[in-house]
Amino acid sequence: MAADPAARPTRSASDDEGFKRELVQLIPHLRAFARTLCGDPAAADDLAQDAMMKAWDARASFQMGTNMKAWTFMILRNQFYSEKRRSWRQSQLDQEAAERTLVAVDDPEAPVALDELRQGLAMLPAEQREALILVGAGGFAYEEAAEICDCAVGTVKSRVSRARRALHAILEEGSYDRDGASAGDAMRAILADAERLSTVR
Amino acid sequence: MSDDEDAIRGRPPRKRNADSMIENMPAPDSRKPSAALDEARLRQQAIGVRLRQMFDEVVNEDVPDEFLDILRRADSKTAENG
């Protein structure tokens, strides 16, 4: 049973089992990330499923113990952009889809401020939105986000900071259009909610 | 090396997580020159909380059975092939 470092390690059933267990736990996160990238929830789930299967098929190349979340997010993102490149029509629909996804939440209970935030996000350039979501919502470090987006750490930092400023300005100025809500309403609602949430936590 | 120097000067370790900062925010009514800056920071943090909430909303949804079915099928195919 001497391990030969040059030999490709053979995978055991328990390796696969461990991988699968970890992958299953990541599905909710993959769905959430997919939802922020592409069109309606159904298309997002298709993307998340494709990414999940790509990860499963590539399991031999994954080093257990390293960050599987970042690895699967990278797969999902690559899948998203390669699909987009394959279909030129998709890119035309992209903006429409982004607006539809981030805006259309048919939940009357959904807090107003969340709708405003979705609209604000839809107005950001895709690369800024993606960076902000990974770091601000996905819990990734800048270094991990840079790996996922295949760019320099400094680039992620500047994208996140530009996205934050832009989002703040959008919410503050009320440059979205929603039932004629007056400027600053969204920001006030967000502040109020944040205050409530931070006391709950 | 610079880490050591920081430690000698007693600088606190840098934190990445903004959550702890939200809870430890000074009272916003302190009318210092930095009040505007604090206010801006507070707003950014509020957006951050919202952003996480938006993401977590989907994370907390039930995963459609389809996901696990697909994975189970792929897994059993692997088992058959050895």
HADDOCK unambig.tbl for C-alpha pairs under 7 A between the chains (distance, minus, plus):
assign (segid A and resid 28 and name CA) (segid B and resid 59 and name CA) 4.55 0.50 0.50
assign (segid A and resid 28 and name CA) (segid B and resid 60 and name CA) 6.97 0.50 0.50
assign (segid A and resid 28 and name CA) (segid B and resid 63 and name CA) 6.42 0.50 0.50
assign (segid A and resid 29 and name CA) (segid B and resid 59 and name CA) 5.40 0.50 0.50
assign (segid A and resid 32 and name CA) (segid B and resid 55 and name CA) 5.90 0.50 0.50
assign (segid A and resid 32 and name CA) (segid B and resid 58 and name CA) 5.09 0.50 0.50
assign (segid A and resid 32 and name CA) (segid B and resid 59 and name CA) 5.60 0.50 0.50
assign (segid A and resid 49 and name CA) (segid B and resid 67 and name CA) 6.31 0.50 0.50
assign (segid A and resid 114 and name CA) (segid B and resid 50 and name CA) 6.97 0.50 0.50
assign (segid A and resid 114 and name CA) (segid B and resid 54 and name CA) 6.88 0.50 0.50
assign (segid A and resid 136 and name CA) (segid B and resid 48 and name CA) 6.01 0.50 0.50
assign (segid A and resid 136 and name CA) (segid B and resid 51 and name CA) 6.70 0.50 0.50
assign (segid A and resid 136 and name CA) (segid B and resid 52 and name CA) 6.66 0.50 0.50
assign (segid A and resid 137 and name CA) (segid B and resid 51 and name CA) 5.64 0.50 0.50
assign (segid A and resid 137 and name CA) (segid B and resid 52 and name CA) 4.19 0.50 0.50
assign (segid A and resid 137 and name CA) (segid B and resid 55 and name CA) 6.04 0.50 0.50
assign (segid A and resid 190 and name CA) (segid B and resid 46 and name CA) 6.27 0.50 0.50
assign (segid A and resid 190 and name CA) (segid B and resid 47 and name CA) 6.71 0.50 0.50
assign (segid A and resid 190 and name CA) (segid B and resid 50 and name CA) 6.96 0.50 0.50
assign (segid A and resid 191 and name CA) (segid B and resid 43 and name CA) 6.62 0.50 0.50
assign (segid A and resid 191 and name CA) (segid B and resid 46 and name CA) 5.51 0.50 0.50
assign (segid A and resid 194 and name CA) (segid B and resid 46 and name CA) 5.05 0.50 0.50
assign (segid A and resid 194 and name CA) (segid B and resid 49 and name CA) 6.07 0.50 0.50
assign (segid A and resid 194 and name CA) (segid B and resid 50 and name CA) 6.82 0.50 0.50
assign (segid A and resid 198 and name CA) (segid B and resid 22 and name CA) 7.00 0.50 0.50
assign (segid A and resid 198 and name CA) (segid B and resid 23 and name CA) 6.70 0.50 0.50
